[in-house]
Amino acid sequence: MIKFFINSYKKLDKKILHILNNGLAFSFFICIISSMILLTYMLFFTYPIVYYIGLLGFILGLNSASSFIISATIIDNVKKEYF
């Protein structure tokens, strides 16, 4: 199963792969920022809104990463099939 994902990643078009890598970097950046916010909450016990902002940011980062992966795979398959 993992070999399937690695092979499909290697077979992606260069433009789609570039967009995917930029999207994953953006998602990783969001996750890092939200982890710092959660670490701030854990160390200083500030307002609970800080916890919710960090948690929602982390969820946003993970959702956007999975969205970029799924979208890149689907767009590549459509491009190969119809064009």
VMD Tcl script that draws the C-alpha trace (Angstrom):
set ca {
  {0.00 0.00 0.00}
  {2.81 2.40 0.84}
  {4.60 1.47 -2.39}
  {1.46 2.45 -4.28}
  {1.49 5.93 -2.75}
  {5.22 6.35 -3.37}
  {4.89 5.26 -7.00}
  {1.90 7.53 -7.60}
  {3.85 10.42 -6.04}
  {6.79 9.77 -8.35}
  {4.55 9.67 -11.43}
  {2.95 13.08 -10.82}
  {3.35 15.81 -13.42}
  {6.07 18.35 -12.60}
  {3.68 21.31 -12.35}
  {1.29 19.39 -10.12}
  {4.19 18.15 -8.01}
  {5.45 21.72 -7.58}
  {2.01 22.90 -6.44}
  {1.73 19.90 -4.11}
  {5.12 20.59 -2.52}
  {4.28 24.26 -2.01}
  {0.91 23.35 -0.50}
  {2.46 20.82 1.86}
  {5.08 23.37 2.92}
  {2.30 25.89 3.63}
  {0.37 23.29 5.63}
  {3.49 22.35 7.57}
  {4.07 26.04 8.35}
  {0.52 26.37 9.68}
  {1.00 23.28 11.86}
  {4.28 24.64 13.25}
  {2.71 28.01 14.09}
  {-0.27 26.34 15.77}
  {2.07 24.03 17.71}
  {3.88 27.10 19.02}
  {0.55 28.60 20.06}
  {-0.36 25.38 21.87}
  {3.07 25.31 23.53}
  {2.50 28.89 24.69}
  {-0.80 27.85 26.21}
  {0.79 24.86 27.90}
  {3.67 26.84 29.41}
  {1.90 30.02 30.46}
  {-1.71 28.86 31.03}
  {-3.18 31.86 29.32}
  {-6.78 32.25 28.23}
  {-8.60 29.18 26.90}
  {-9.18 30.97 23.60}
  {-5.45 30.52 22.90}
  {-5.91 26.76 23.20}
  {-8.83 26.77 20.78}
  {-6.96 28.95 18.28}
  {-3.97 26.59 18.39}
  {-6.15 23.52 18.06}
  {-8.13 24.94 15.16}
  {-4.91 26.01 13.45}
  {-3.48 22.51 13.79}
  {-6.65 20.96 12.42}
  {-6.58 23.46 9.55}
  {-2.99 22.49 8.72}
  {-3.75 18.77 8.69}
  {-6.92 19.21 6.65}
  {-5.22 21.40 4.09}
  {-2.33 18.92 3.75}
  {-4.68 16.03 3.08}
  {-6.70 18.24 0.73}
  {-3.59 19.11 -1.28}
  {-2.60 15.44 -1.57}
  {-6.05 14.30 -2.66}
  {-6.50 17.19 -5.08}
  {-3.10 16.67 -6.70}
  {-3.80 12.98 -7.21}
  {-7.22 13.59 -8.71}
  {-6.04 16.40 -10.99}
  {-3.14 14.27 -12.22}
  {-5.45 11.35 -12.98}
  {-7.91 13.59 -14.84}
  {-5.09 15.23 -16.79}
  {-3.62 11.87 -17.83}
  {-7.01 10.41 -18.74}
  {-8.59 13.24 -20.70}
  {-5.69 15.28 -22.10}
}
mol new
graphics top color blue
foreach p $ca { graphics top sphere $p radius 0.5 }
foreach p [lrange $ca 0 end-1] q [lrange $ca 1 end] { graphics top cylinder $p $q radius 0.2 }
display resetview
